[in-house]
Amino acid sequence: MLPARRHPALTDAGLLIGRLAVGVIFIAHGWQKLTDTGHDGVAGSFAELGIPLPGLSAHFATWVELLGGAALVAGVLVPVAGVLIAMVMGGAFWYVHMDNGLYSREGGYEYVVVLGAIALLFALVGGGRFSLDAVLWGRREGAPERESAPA
């Protein structure tokens, strides 16, 4: 029989592993847009795909992927990075993959849905105790829990 509760460190270790894996993926994609494809190439591709404001959207996607991925790896501003990455994945779903079915081998949306869902998970749960967010803004050891004032 499984114990009723897992040790909290296991959850935090899982968040760390997930942040590192997903963060590296986004850093790679952002770096590719920045250095291999370049802004003009990304903006041109976005224009062909019918993405609104392709130049601005190219900057947004590139920097969210690059800096958002770095934020996930470092564990800093994880909820903000998660929301922004989920927005980029929502755009990729809507403008590129939605009409191609589920399977990524056919240009489908499975990959962007998984990455977007994981990004939302990080936005909702945070980076865990093994993150810079926990160091910078986490509850201090031994600090009393806040209680709501009586009405």
DSSP file (Angstrom, degrees, kcal/mol; ACC not computed):
  #  RESIDUE AA STRUCTURE BP1 BP2  ACC     N-H-->O    O-->H-N    N-H-->O    O-->H-N    TCO  KAPPA ALPHA  PHI   PSI    X-CA   Y-CA   Z-CA
    1    1 A M              0   0    0      0, 0.0     3,-0.1     0, 0.0     0, 0.0   0.000 360.0 360.0 360.0 138.0    0.0    0.0    0.0
    2    2 A L        -     0   0    0      1,-0.1     2,-0.0     2,-0.1     0, 0.0  -0.498 360.0-103.0 -78.0 146.5    1.3    3.5   -0.9
    3    3 A P        -     0   0    0      0, 0.0    -1,-0.1     0, 0.0     3,-0.1  -0.328  27.9-119.4 -64.7 153.9    1.7    6.1    1.8
    4    4 A A  S    S+     0   0    0      1,-0.1     2,-0.4    -3,-0.1    -2,-0.1   0.845  95.3  27.6 -64.8 -34.5   -1.0    8.7    2.0
    5    5 A R  S    S-     0   0    0      0, 0.0     2,-0.2     0, 0.0    -1,-0.1  -0.978  74.5-134.6-132.8 143.0    1.5   11.5    1.4
    6    6 A R        -     0   0    0     -2,-0.4     5,-0.0     1,-0.1    -2,-0.0  -0.556  41.8 -90.4 -86.1 157.9    4.8   11.7   -0.4
    7    7 A H    >>  -     0   0    0     -2,-0.2     3,-1.7     1,-0.1     4,-0.9  -0.514  35.8-126.6 -65.6 134.3    7.8   13.5    1.0
    8    8 A P  H 3> S+     0   0    0      0, 0.0     4,-2.1     0, 0.0     5,-0.2   0.798 106.3  65.9 -56.8 -29.7    7.6   17.2   -0.1
    9    9 A A  H 3> S+     0   0    0      1,-0.2     4,-2.4     2,-0.2     5,-0.2   0.822  95.1  58.5 -63.7 -28.8   11.2   17.0   -1.4
   10   10 A L  H <> S+     0   0    0     -3,-1.7     4,-2.3     2,-0.2    -1,-0.2   0.917 106.1  47.4 -66.5 -42.3   10.0   14.5   -4.1
   11   11 A T  H  X S+     0   0    0     -4,-0.9     4,-2.3     2,-0.2    -2,-0.2   0.928 113.8  47.7 -62.0 -45.1    7.5   17.0   -5.5
   12   12 A D  H  X S+     0   0    0     -4,-2.1     4,-2.2     1,-0.2    -2,-0.2   0.863 110.3  52.0 -65.9 -35.9   10.1   19.7   -5.5
   13   13 A A  H  X S+     0   0    0     -4,-2.4     4,-2.6     2,-0.2    -1,-0.2   0.899 109.2  50.9 -66.0 -39.8   12.6   17.4   -7.2
   14   14 A G  H  X S+     0   0    0     -4,-2.3     4,-2.5     2,-0.2    -2,-0.2   0.906 109.7  49.5 -62.7 -42.2   10.0   16.6   -9.8
   15   15 A L  H  X S+     0   0    0     -4,-2.3     4,-2.8     2,-0.2    -2,-0.2   0.899 110.9  50.7 -63.2 -40.1    9.5   20.3  -10.4
   16   16 A L  H  X S+     0   0    0     -4,-2.2     4,-2.6     2,-0.2    -2,-0.2   0.944 111.5  46.8 -62.4 -48.3   13.2   20.8  -10.7
   17   17 A I  H  X S+     0   0    0     -4,-2.6     4,-2.4     1,-0.2     5,-0.2   0.928 115.1  46.9 -60.5 -45.5   13.6   18.0  -13.3
   18   18 A G  H  X S+     0   0    0     -4,-2.5     4,-2.7     2,-0.2     5,-0.4   0.916 111.8  50.2 -62.6 -44.5   10.6   19.3  -15.3
   19   19 A R  H  X S+     0   0    0     -4,-2.8     4,-2.6     1,-0.2     5,-0.2   0.915 112.1  48.0 -60.4 -43.4   11.9   22.9  -15.2
   20   20 A L  H  X S+     0   0    0     -4,-2.6     4,-2.2    -5,-0.2    -2,-0.2   0.935 114.8  44.5 -64.2 -46.6   15.3   21.9  -16.4
   21   21 A A  H  X S+     0   0    0     -4,-2.4     4,-1.7    -5,-0.2    -2,-0.2   0.955 120.2  38.8 -63.7 -51.4   14.0   19.7  -19.2
   22   22 A V  H  X S+     0   0    0     -4,-2.7     4,-2.3     1,-0.2     5,-0.2   0.884 114.6  54.8 -69.7 -38.2   11.4   22.2  -20.5
   23   23 A G  H  X S+     0   0    0     -4,-2.6     4,-2.6    -5,-0.4    -1,-0.2   0.916 107.4  49.5 -61.0 -43.7   13.6   25.2  -19.9
   24   24 A V  H  X S+     0   0    0     -4,-2.2     4,-2.4    -5,-0.2    -1,-0.2   0.896 109.3  53.1 -63.1 -40.0   16.4   23.7  -22.0
   25   25 A I  H  X S+     0   0    0     -4,-1.7     4,-2.1     1,-0.2    -1,-0.2   0.927 112.2  44.2 -60.3 -45.1   14.0   23.0  -24.8
   26   26 A F  H  X S+     0   0    0     -4,-2.3     4,-2.8     2,-0.2     5,-0.3   0.878 110.7  53.5 -71.6 -36.2   12.7   26.6  -24.8
   27   27 A I  H  X S+     0   0    0     -4,-2.6     4,-2.9    -5,-0.2     5,-0.2   0.942 110.1  49.3 -59.3 -45.3   16.3   28.0  -24.6
   28   28 A A  H  X S+     0   0    0     -4,-2.4     4,-2.3     1,-0.2    -2,-0.2   0.917 113.3  45.4 -61.2 -44.2   17.2   25.9  -27.7
   29   29 A H  H  X S+     0   0    0     -4,-2.1     4,-2.1     2,-0.2    -1,-0.2   0.906 115.4  46.4 -68.5 -40.7   14.1   27.0  -29.7
   30   30 A G  H  X S+     0   0    0     -4,-2.8     4,-2.3    35,-0.2    -2,-0.2   0.910 112.9  49.8 -65.5 -41.6   14.6   30.7  -28.7
   31   31 A W  H  X>S+     0   0    0     -4,-2.9     4,-3.0    -5,-0.3     5,-0.6   0.896 109.3  52.3 -63.6 -40.3   18.3   30.5  -29.5
   32   32 A Q  I  X>S+     0   0    0     -4,-2.3     5,-2.5    -5,-0.2     4,-1.2   0.921 110.9  47.0 -61.8 -44.3   17.6   28.9  -32.9
   33   33 A K  I  <>S+     0   0    0     -4,-2.1     5,-1.3     3,-0.2     9,-0.2   0.904 117.0  44.7 -62.7 -40.2   15.1   31.8  -33.7
   34   34 A L  I  <5S+     0   0    0     -4,-2.3     5,-0.3     3,-0.2    -2,-0.2   0.915 130.3  16.4 -72.2 -44.4   17.7   34.4  -32.6
   35   35 A T  I  <5S+     0   0    0     -4,-3.0    -3,-0.2    -5,-0.1    -2,-0.1   0.848 129.9  34.8-105.1 -40.1   20.8   33.0  -34.2
   36   36 A D  I  <<S+     0   0    0     -4,-1.2    -3,-0.2    -5,-0.6    -4,-0.1   0.958 131.3  23.1 -83.1 -55.4   20.0   30.5  -36.9
   37   37 A T  I  ><S-     0   0    0     -5,-2.5     4,-0.6     4,-0.0    -4,-0.2   0.884  97.4-153.2 -80.0 -40.3   16.8   31.8  -38.4
   38   38 A G  H  >< -     0   0    0     -5,-1.3     4,-2.5    -6,-0.5     5,-0.2   0.135  33.0 -76.3  79.3 159.9   17.2   35.4  -37.4
   39   39 A H  H  > S+     0   0    0     -5,-0.3     4,-3.1     1,-0.2     5,-0.2   0.909 130.4  50.5 -59.5 -45.1   14.5   38.0  -36.8
   40   40 A D  H  > S+     0   0    0      1,-0.2     4,-2.4     2,-0.2    -1,-0.2   0.897 111.9  48.3 -63.1 -39.2   13.7   38.6  -40.4
   41   41 A G  H  X S+     0   0    0     -4,-0.6     4,-2.3     2,-0.2    -1,-0.2   0.918 114.2  45.0 -66.1 -43.7   13.4   34.9  -41.1
   42   42 A V  H  X S+     0   0    0     -4,-2.5     4,-2.7    -9,-0.2    -2,-0.2   0.933 114.3  49.0 -66.0 -45.2   11.1   34.3  -38.1
   43   43 A A  H  X S+     0   0    0     -4,-3.1     4,-2.4    -5,-0.2    -2,-0.2   0.899 111.2  50.7 -61.7 -40.3    9.0   37.3  -39.0
   44   44 A G  H  X S+     0   0    0     -4,-2.4     4,-2.2    -5,-0.2    -1,-0.2   0.915 111.4  47.4 -63.2 -43.5    8.7   36.1  -42.6
   45   45 A S  H  X S+     0   0    0     -4,-2.3     4,-1.7     1,-0.2    -2,-0.2   0.914 111.9  50.5 -62.7 -42.8    7.6   32.7  -41.5
   46   46 A F  H  <>S+     0   0    0     -4,-2.7     5,-2.6     1,-0.2     4,-0.5   0.892 109.0  51.7 -63.4 -39.2    5.1   34.2  -39.1
   47   47 A A  H ><5S+     0   0    0     -4,-2.4     3,-1.2     1,-0.2    -1,-0.2   0.923 108.8  50.4 -62.8 -44.0    3.7   36.4  -41.9
   48   48 A E  H 3<5S+     0   0    0     -4,-2.2    -1,-0.2     1,-0.3    -2,-0.2   0.825 109.2  52.3 -62.3 -31.8    3.3   33.4  -44.2
   49   49 A L  T 3<5S-     0   0    0     -4,-1.7    -1,-0.3    -5,-0.2    -2,-0.2   0.531 117.1-114.3 -82.5  -6.1    1.4   31.6  -41.4
   50   50 A G  T < 5 +     0   0    0     -3,-1.2    -3,-0.2    -4,-0.5    -2,-0.1   0.708  57.2 161.0  81.1  20.5   -0.9   34.6  -41.0
   51   51 A I      < -     0   0    0     -5,-2.6    -1,-0.3    -6,-0.2     6,-0.1  -0.625  44.4-112.3 -75.7 127.7    0.3   35.4  -37.5
   52   52 A P  S    S+     0   0    0      0, 0.0     5,-0.2     0, 0.0    -1,-0.1  -0.236  93.5   7.2 -61.9 148.8   -0.8   39.0  -36.7
   53   53 A L  S  > S-     0   0    0      3,-0.1     4,-3.3     1,-0.1     5,-0.3   0.932  78.1-169.8  45.3  62.7    2.0   41.6  -36.3
   54   54 A P  H  > S+     0   0    0      0, 0.0     4,-2.2     0, 0.0     5,-0.2   0.821  77.9  50.8 -58.2 -36.1    4.6   39.2  -37.5
   55   55 A G  H  > S+     0   0    0      2,-0.2     4,-1.9     1,-0.2     5,-0.1   0.954 116.5  39.9 -65.7 -48.6    7.6   41.4  -36.6
   56   56 A L  H  > S+     0   0    0      1,-0.2     4,-2.7     2,-0.2    -1,-0.2   0.904 115.9  51.9 -65.4 -41.8    6.4   42.0  -33.1
   57   57 A S  H  X S+     0   0    0     -4,-3.3     4,-2.9    -5,-0.2     5,-0.2   0.869 107.4  53.3 -63.4 -36.3    5.2   38.4  -32.7
   58   58 A A  H  X S+     0   0    0     -4,-2.2     4,-2.4    -5,-0.3     5,-0.2   0.923 110.9  45.9 -64.7 -44.5    8.7   37.2  -33.8
   59   59 A H  H  X S+     0   0    0     -4,-1.9     4,-2.6     2,-0.2     5,-0.3   0.948 114.6  48.7 -60.5 -47.7   10.4   39.3  -31.2
   60   60 A F  H  X S+     0   0    0     -4,-2.7     4,-2.6     1,-0.2     5,-0.3   0.944 114.2  44.0 -58.6 -51.5    7.9   38.2  -28.5
   61   61 A A  H  X S+     0   0    0     -4,-2.9     4,-2.4     1,-0.2     5,-0.2   0.918 114.7  49.7 -62.7 -44.3    8.2   34.5  -29.3
   62   62 A T  H  X S+     0   0    0     -4,-2.4     4,-2.5    -5,-0.2    -2,-0.2   0.951 116.9  38.9 -59.7 -51.7   12.0   34.5  -29.6
   63   63 A W  H  X>S+     0   0    0     -4,-2.6     4,-2.5    -5,-0.2     5,-0.7   0.834 114.5  52.7 -75.2 -32.2   12.6   36.3  -26.3
   64   64 A V  H  X5S+     0   0    0     -4,-2.6     4,-1.8    -5,-0.3     5,-0.4   0.932 113.6  44.7 -65.5 -43.4    9.8   34.5  -24.4
   65   65 A E  H  X5S+     0   0    0     -4,-2.4     4,-1.6    -5,-0.3    -2,-0.2   0.940 120.2  40.0 -65.2 -45.5   11.3   31.2  -25.4
   66   66 A L  H  X5S+     0   0    0     -4,-2.5     4,-1.8    -5,-0.2    -2,-0.2   0.971 127.3  30.5 -69.4 -55.2   14.9   32.2  -24.7
   67   67 A L  H  X5S+     0   0    0     -4,-2.5     4,-2.4     2,-0.2    -3,-0.2   0.856 120.1  53.4 -76.0 -34.7   14.4   34.2  -21.5
   68   68 A G  H  X<S+     0   0    0     -4,-1.8     4,-2.1    -5,-0.7    -3,-0.2   0.905 109.8  49.1 -64.9 -40.4   11.4   32.1  -20.3
   69   69 A G  H  X S+     0   0    0     -4,-1.6     4,-2.3    -5,-0.4    -2,-0.2   0.917 111.4  48.8 -62.7 -43.1   13.5   29.0  -20.8
   70   70 A A  H  X S+     0   0    0     -4,-1.8     4,-2.6     1,-0.2     5,-0.2   0.886 109.4  53.4 -63.2 -38.7   16.4   30.5  -18.8
   71   71 A A  H  X>S+     0   0    0     -4,-2.4     5,-1.9     2,-0.2     4,-1.9   0.891 108.8  49.3 -63.5 -39.4   13.9   31.6  -16.1
   72   72 A L  H  <5S+     0   0    0     -4,-2.1    -2,-0.2     2,-0.2    -1,-0.2   0.930 111.2  49.0 -65.1 -44.1   12.6   28.0  -15.8
   73   73 A V  H  <5S+     0   0    0     -4,-2.3    -2,-0.2     1,-0.2    -1,-0.2   0.930 118.6  39.2 -60.7 -45.2   16.2   26.6  -15.6
   74   74 A A  H  <5S-     0   0    0     -4,-2.6    58,-1.4    -5,-0.2    -1,-0.2   0.737 106.1-128.9 -76.5 -22.6   17.1   29.1  -12.9
   75   75 A G  T  <5 +     0   0    0     -4,-1.9    58,-3.0     1,-0.3     2,-0.4   0.843  60.1 138.2  76.1  33.5   13.7   28.9  -11.2
   76   76 A V  S   <S-     0   0    0     -5,-1.9    -1,-0.3    56,-0.2    -2,-0.1  -0.947  71.8  -4.5-117.5 134.2   13.2   32.6  -11.2
   77   77 A L  S  > S+     0   0    0     -2,-0.4     4,-2.8    -3,-0.1     5,-0.2   0.873  80.1 164.9  54.3  40.7    9.9   34.3  -11.9
   78   78 A V  H  >  +     0   0    0     -3,-0.2     4,-2.8     1,-0.2     5,-0.2   0.883  67.0  51.2 -59.0 -44.8    8.5   30.8  -12.8
   79   79 A P  H  > S+     0   0    0      0, 0.0     4,-2.1     0, 0.0    -1,-0.2   0.915 113.4  45.7 -61.4 -39.7    4.8   31.8  -12.7
   80   80 A V  H  > S+     0   0    0      2,-0.2     4,-2.5     1,-0.2     5,-0.2   0.942 114.2  47.6 -66.4 -47.7    5.4   34.7  -15.1
   81   81 A A  H  X S+     0   0    0     -4,-2.8     4,-2.8     1,-0.2     5,-0.3   0.906 110.7  53.6 -59.1 -41.8    7.6   32.6  -17.4
   82   82 A G  H  X S+     0   0    0     -4,-2.8     4,-2.3    -5,-0.2    -1,-0.2   0.914 110.0  45.8 -60.8 -44.5    5.0   29.8  -17.4
   83   83 A V  H  X S+     0   0    0     -4,-2.1     4,-2.0     2,-0.2    -1,-0.2   0.931 114.8  47.1 -65.4 -45.3    2.2   32.2  -18.4
   84   84 A L  H  X S+     0   0    0     -4,-2.5     4,-2.0     2,-0.2    -2,-0.2   0.913 113.4  47.7 -65.2 -42.5    4.2   33.8  -21.2
   85   85 A I  H  X S+     0   0    0     -4,-2.8     4,-2.6    -5,-0.2    -1,-0.2   0.911 110.1  53.0 -64.1 -41.2    5.4   30.5  -22.5
   86   86 A A  H  X S+     0   0    0     -4,-2.3     4,-2.3    -5,-0.3    -1,-0.2   0.876 107.0  53.2 -61.7 -36.4    1.8   29.1  -22.4
   87   87 A M  H  X S+     0   0    0     -4,-2.0     4,-2.2     2,-0.2    -1,-0.2   0.927 109.3  47.9 -63.0 -44.5    0.8   32.2  -24.5
   88   88 A V  H  X S+     0   0    0     -4,-2.0     4,-2.4     1,-0.2    -2,-0.2   0.918 112.9  48.1 -62.8 -42.8    3.4   31.4  -27.1
   89   89 A M  H  X S+     0   0    0     -4,-2.6     4,-2.5     2,-0.2    -1,-0.2   0.857 108.4  55.1 -67.2 -33.7    2.3   27.8  -27.2
   90   90 A G  H  X S+     0   0    0     -4,-2.3     4,-2.7    -5,-0.2    -1,-0.2   0.907 109.3  47.5 -62.5 -41.5   -1.3   28.9  -27.5
   91   91 A G  H  X S+     0   0    0     -4,-2.2     4,-2.9     2,-0.2     5,-0.4   0.905 110.8  50.9 -65.0 -41.7   -0.4   31.0  -30.5
   92   92 A A  H  X>S+     0   0    0     -4,-2.4     5,-1.9     1,-0.2     4,-1.6   0.903 112.8  47.3 -62.3 -40.7    1.6   28.1  -32.1
   93   93 A F  I  <>S+     0   0    0     -4,-2.5     5,-2.5     3,-0.2     4,-0.2   0.965 117.4  41.4 -61.0 -53.0   -1.5   25.9  -31.5
   94   94 A W  I  <5S+     0   0    0     -4,-2.7    -2,-0.2     1,-0.2    -3,-0.2   0.908 125.6  30.2 -66.2 -46.9   -3.9   28.4  -33.0
   95   95 A Y  I  <5S+     0   0    0     -4,-2.9    -1,-0.2    -5,-0.2    -3,-0.2   0.685 133.8  17.9 -92.0 -19.1   -2.0   29.6  -36.0
   96   96 A V  I  <5S+     0   0    0     -4,-1.6    -3,-0.2    -5,-0.4    -2,-0.1   0.790 126.5  24.8-120.2 -46.9    0.2   26.7  -36.9
   97   97 A H  I > <S+     0   0    0     -5,-1.9     3,-1.9    -4,-0.2    12,-0.3   0.662  88.7  88.7-106.4 -18.7   -0.9   23.3  -35.6
   98   98 A M  G > <S+     0   0    0     -5,-2.5     3,-0.8    -6,-0.3    11,-0.1   0.847  92.9  45.3 -56.8 -41.7   -4.6   23.2  -34.8
   99   99 A D  G 3  S+     0   0    0      1,-0.2    -1,-0.3    -6,-0.2    -2,-0.1   0.442 100.2  71.8 -84.0   1.4   -5.8   22.1  -38.3
  100  100 A N  G <  S-     0   0    0     -3,-1.9     8,-0.2     1,-0.3    -1,-0.2   0.308  99.8-120.1-101.7   9.1   -3.2   19.4  -38.6
  101  101 A G    <   -     0   0    0     -3,-0.8     8,-1.9    -4,-0.2    -1,-0.3  -0.294  42.2 -57.1  83.0-171.2   -4.6   16.9  -36.1
  102  102 A L  S    S+     0   0    0      6,-0.3     8,-2.4     7,-0.2     9,-0.2   0.908 101.7  87.4 -77.1 -45.4   -3.0   15.6  -33.0
  103  103 A Y    > > -     0   0    0      6,-0.2     5,-2.5     5,-0.2     3,-1.5  -0.384  61.1-151.0 -76.8 128.7    0.2   13.9  -34.2
  104  104 A S  G > 5S+     0   0    0      1,-0.3     3,-2.3     3,-0.2    -1,-0.1   0.803  94.3  68.2 -65.2 -29.4    3.3   16.1  -34.4
  105  105 A R  G 3 5S+     0   0    0      1,-0.3    -1,-0.3     2,-0.1    -2,-0.1   0.727 105.2  44.6 -63.2 -18.1    4.7   13.9  -37.2
  106  106 A E  G < 5S-     0   0    0     -3,-1.5    -1,-0.3    -6,-0.1    -2,-0.2   0.097 132.4 -93.4-107.6  19.1    1.9   15.3  -39.3
  107  107 A G  T < 5S+     0   0    0     -3,-2.3    -7,-0.3     1,-0.1    -3,-0.2   0.644  79.8 152.0  79.3  14.8    2.4   18.9  -38.1
  108  108 A G      < -     0   0    0     -5,-2.5     3,-0.3    -8,-0.2    -6,-0.3   0.048  55.4-106.8 -76.1-174.8   -0.2   18.4  -35.4
  109  109 A Y  S  > S+     0   0    0     -8,-1.9     4,-2.4   -12,-0.3     5,-0.3   0.338  81.9 104.7-100.1   3.8   -0.5   20.0  -32.0
  110  110 A E  H  > S+     0   0    0     -8,-2.4     4,-2.1     1,-0.2    -1,-0.2   0.899  84.9  46.8 -57.5 -42.8    0.6   17.3  -29.5
  111  111 A Y  H  > S+     0   0    0     -3,-0.3     4,-2.5    -9,-0.2    -1,-0.2   0.929 114.7  44.5 -66.2 -47.0    4.0   18.8  -28.8
  112  112 A V  H  > S+     0   0    0     -4,-0.3     4,-2.4     1,-0.2    -1,-0.2   0.841 112.6  52.7 -70.2 -30.6    2.7   22.4  -28.3
  113  113 A V  H  X S+     0   0    0     -4,-2.4     4,-2.6     2,-0.2    -1,-0.2   0.926 111.2  46.3 -68.1 -43.4   -0.2   21.2  -26.1
  114  114 A V  H  X S+     0   0    0     -4,-2.1     4,-2.5    -5,-0.3     5,-0.2   0.946 115.8  45.1 -63.4 -47.7    2.1   19.3  -23.9
  115  115 A L  H  X S+     0   0    0     -4,-2.5     4,-2.3     1,-0.2    -2,-0.2   0.902 114.7  48.8 -64.3 -39.9    4.6   22.2  -23.6
  116  116 A G  H  X S+     0   0    0     -4,-2.4     4,-2.3    -5,-0.2    -1,-0.2   0.902 111.6  49.1 -65.4 -40.8    1.8   24.7  -23.0
  117  117 A A  H  X S+     0   0    0     -4,-2.6     4,-2.2     2,-0.2    -2,-0.2   0.904 111.8  48.5 -65.9 -40.9    0.2   22.5  -20.4
  118  118 A I  H  X S+     0   0    0     -4,-2.5     4,-2.4     2,-0.2    -2,-0.2   0.903 109.7  52.8 -65.2 -39.8    3.5   22.1  -18.6
  119  119 A A  H  X S+     0   0    0     -4,-2.3     4,-2.2     1,-0.2    -2,-0.2   0.915 110.0  48.2 -61.3 -42.3    4.1   25.8  -18.7
  120  120 A L  H  X S+     0   0    0     -4,-2.3     4,-2.3     2,-0.2    -1,-0.2   0.876 107.3  56.4 -65.4 -36.4    0.7   26.4  -17.1
  121  121 A L  H  X S+     0   0    0     -4,-2.2     4,-2.9     1,-0.2     5,-0.4   0.943 109.2  45.8 -57.6 -47.7    1.5   23.8  -14.5
  122  122 A F  H  X S+     0   0    0     -4,-2.4     4,-2.3     1,-0.2    -2,-0.2   0.885 110.7  53.9 -63.4 -37.7    4.6   25.8  -13.6
  123  123 A A  H  < S+     0   0    0     -4,-2.2    -1,-0.2     1,-0.2    -2,-0.2   0.888 117.0  37.3 -62.1 -38.6    2.6   29.1  -13.6
  124  124 A L  H  < S+     0   0    0     -4,-2.3    -2,-0.2    -5,-0.1    -1,-0.2   0.857 128.7  30.2 -82.5 -36.9    0.1   27.6  -11.2
  125  125 A V  H  < S-     0   0    0     -4,-2.9     3,-0.3    -5,-0.2    -3,-0.2   0.770  97.5-141.4 -96.5 -29.9    2.4   25.6   -8.9
  126  126 A G     <  -     0   0    0     -4,-2.3    -1,-0.2    -5,-0.4    -2,-0.1  -0.416  38.2 -60.8  91.4-173.9    5.6   27.6   -9.1
  127  127 A G  S    S-     0   0    0      1,-0.2     3,-0.3   -52,-0.2    -1,-0.2   0.549  71.8-127.6 -89.7  -8.5    9.2   26.3   -9.2
  128  128 A G        -     0   0    0     -3,-0.3     6,-0.5     1,-0.2     3,-0.4  -0.213  43.4 -55.8  85.0 178.6    9.3   24.5   -5.9
  129  129 A R  S    S+     0   0    0      1,-0.3     2,-0.8     5,-0.1    -1,-0.2   0.695 126.5  68.7 -72.6 -18.0   11.8   24.8   -3.1
  130  130 A F  S    S+     0   0    0     -3,-0.3     2,-0.3  -118,-0.2    -1,-0.3  -0.377  88.4  89.6 -96.1  55.3   14.8   24.0   -5.4
  131  131 A S  S  > S-     0   0    0     -2,-0.8     4,-1.5    -3,-0.4   -56,-0.2  -0.947  85.6-115.7-143.2 160.1   14.4   27.3   -7.3
  132  132 A L  H  > S+     0   0    0    -58,-1.4     4,-3.3    -2,-0.3     5,-0.3   0.841 114.8  63.6 -66.6 -32.0   15.6   30.9   -7.0
  133  133 A D  H  >>S+     0   0    0    -58,-3.0     4,-3.2     1,-0.2     5,-0.5   0.920 102.8  48.4 -55.9 -43.6   12.0   32.0   -6.4
  134  134 A A  H  >5S+     0   0    0     -6,-0.5     4,-1.2   -59,-0.3    -1,-0.2   0.886 114.3  46.1 -65.1 -38.6   12.0   29.9   -3.2
  135  135 A V  H  <5S+     0   0    0     -4,-1.5    -2,-0.2     2,-0.2    -1,-0.2   0.922 121.7  36.3 -68.4 -44.1   15.3   31.5   -2.1
  136  136 A L  H  <5S+     0   0    0     -4,-3.3    -2,-0.2     1,-0.1    -3,-0.2   0.888 139.3   9.1 -79.1 -40.4   14.3   35.0   -2.9
  137  137 A W  H  <5S+     0   0    0     -4,-3.2    -3,-0.2    -5,-0.3    -2,-0.2   0.366  93.9 121.1-125.9   4.1   10.6   35.0   -2.0
  138  138 A G  S  <<S-     0   0    0     -4,-1.2     2,-0.2    -5,-0.5    -4,-0.1  -0.180  74.2 -85.2 -69.9 163.6    9.9   31.8   -0.2
  139  139 A R        -     0   0    0      1,-0.1    -1,-0.1     4,-0.0     2,-0.1  -0.493  49.9-115.6 -67.8 132.8    8.6   31.5    3.3
  140  140 A R    >   -     0   0    0     -2,-0.2     3,-2.1     1,-0.1     2,-0.1  -0.429  35.7 -94.3 -72.1 145.7   11.4   31.7    5.8
  141  141 A E  T 3  S+     0   0    0      1,-0.3    -1,-0.1    -2,-0.1     0, 0.0  -0.371 110.7  10.3 -59.3 127.7   12.1   28.7    8.0
  142  142 A G  T 3  S+     0   0    0      1,-0.3    -1,-0.3    -2,-0.1    -2,-0.1   0.413  89.9 141.2  83.7  -2.8   10.3   29.0   11.3
  143  143 A A    <   -     0   0    0     -3,-2.1    -1,-0.3     1,-0.1     3,-0.1  -0.525  57.9-109.6 -72.4 138.1    8.2   32.1   10.2
  144  144 A P        -     0   0    0      0, 0.0     2,-0.1     0, 0.0    -4,-0.1  -0.362  32.7-106.5 -68.4 147.3    4.6   31.8   11.5
  145  145 A E        -     0   0    0      1,-0.1     2,-0.3    -3,-0.1     0, 0.0  -0.458  37.7-109.6 -68.2 142.9    1.9   31.2    9.0
  146  146 A R        -     0   0    0     -2,-0.1     2,-0.4    -3,-0.1    -1,-0.1  -0.555  33.2-158.8 -73.8 138.5   -0.3   34.2    8.2
  147  147 A E        -     0   0    0     -2,-0.3     2,-0.2    -3,-0.0    -1,-0.0  -0.928  21.9-110.5-116.6 144.5   -3.8   34.0    9.6
  148  148 A S        -     0   0    0     -2,-0.4     3,-0.1     1,-0.1     0, 0.0  -0.485  38.8-109.1 -72.2 143.5   -6.7   35.9    8.3
  149  149 A A        -     0   0    0     -2,-0.2    -1,-0.1     1,-0.1     2,-0.0  -0.439  38.3-100.7 -71.5 143.8   -7.9   38.6   10.7
  150  150 A P              0   0    0      0, 0.0    -1,-0.1     0, 0.0    -3,-0.0  -0.348 360.0 360.0 -64.2 147.1  -11.3   37.9   12.4
  151  151 A A              0   0    0     -3,-0.1    -2,-0.1    -2,-0.0    -3,-0.0   0.462 360.0 360.0 -76.4 360.0  -14.2   39.8   10.8
